[in-house]
Amino acid sequence: MSRIVYVNGEFVPFEAATVSIMDRGFLFADGIYEVSAVLGGRLVDNAAHLARLDRSLGEIGIRNPYRTEDWIRLETELVRRNGVDEGLVYMQVTRGAYERDFAFPPAETEPTVVMFTQAKTVARNPLAERGAKVITVPDIRWKRRDIKSVALLAQVLAKQEAAKAGVAEAWMVEDGFVTEGSSSTAFIITGGKVVTRPLSTALLPGITRLAVMRLAEEAGLTIEERLFSVEEAFAAEEAFYTSASAFVMPVIDIDGHELGDGKPGALTKRLRALYLEMAGA
């Protein structure tokens, strides 16, 4: 059976889904996207993802086409129609289709809405058992990284560098400090403390980041929101990254520098277990 996707008010077979070549997402990357995880057929931490979607749309002046309850209904129906037990729901809203011009189209132009599911092993990812390796790359992105824009060329190039190096992720670096992963939030554990960069326009406010920090505090762990350098990451006791598609992913090697004994660390494994327990609930 064909995968069912959602395009501009209709559920349609994947093969029949089309978007105008004049869509501003296609021409200008003028749009916003969001991704929610699915576990056991249910959406994980979804309210926070939809709140971030709304914020990102507002930051670039695109009208949110749906209320929160409408988004939830559409997501749930898409998961049901595709029989997704574990995976992702992708949502994208662009400024719509209009004759190509850099300035915004007329205010009455309808946003384009696209949604689809992807079946993916998230909770039982074997990479989490052995640990991920990452490399560092220069952060060449624009200055509003707090907006979840579909303009992802810099991240694509970073992810390709990781693929060429045979590793799972690339951590982006600016002025000697790690900003975030190409599709994740970066954490290190040093002196028994969980360290991650504070929120600003330099990085995306990760939804999984927020949940993991809350779980860490509830477990009695100390959180430090501050910048950390690549050199400090090399010397860290443990490291990990978070995202909707990775949950909590242990890092065992950064740029060829092995962390600890080269295996996922005890605190990282504890945080992953806590997150899986929350997601399953």
TAHUBEL-V525846 format. One line per field, one symbol per residue. psi: psi as a letter, one per 40 degrees, with the letter a starting at -180 (. if undefined). burial: b if it has 9 or more other ideal C-beta (glycine too) atoms within 8 Angstrom, else e. A space follows every 10 residues. Layout:
psi->???
burial->???
//
This chain:
psi->hihhihhfei hiiddehiii eehddddefg iiiihiihhf eihhfddddd ddddddddde fhhheiiddd dddddddddd defhdhaihh hhhieahihh idiiiidehh ihhhiiihhi hddfhddddd iiiiiiiihf iaegeehgie gfdddddddd ddddefidih hihhfeihci idfihhiihh feihhihiia eeihghdddd ddddddddee ihhhhiiiid ddddeidiii iiideebhhi hehhfehhhb eeihiddddd dddddddddd .
burial->eebbbbbeee ebbbeebebe ebbbbbeebb bbbbbbbbbe eebbbbebbb bbbbebbbbb ebebeeebee bbebbbbbbe ebebebbbbb bbbbbbbbee eeeebeeebe bbbbbbbeee ebbebebbee bbbbbbbebe eeeebbbbbb eeebbebbbe bbeeeebebb bbbbeebbbb bbebbbbbbb eebbbbbeee ebbebbbbbb bbbebbbebe bebeeeebbb ebbbebbbbb bbbbbbbbbb bbbbbeeebb eeebbebbbb bbebbbebbe e
//
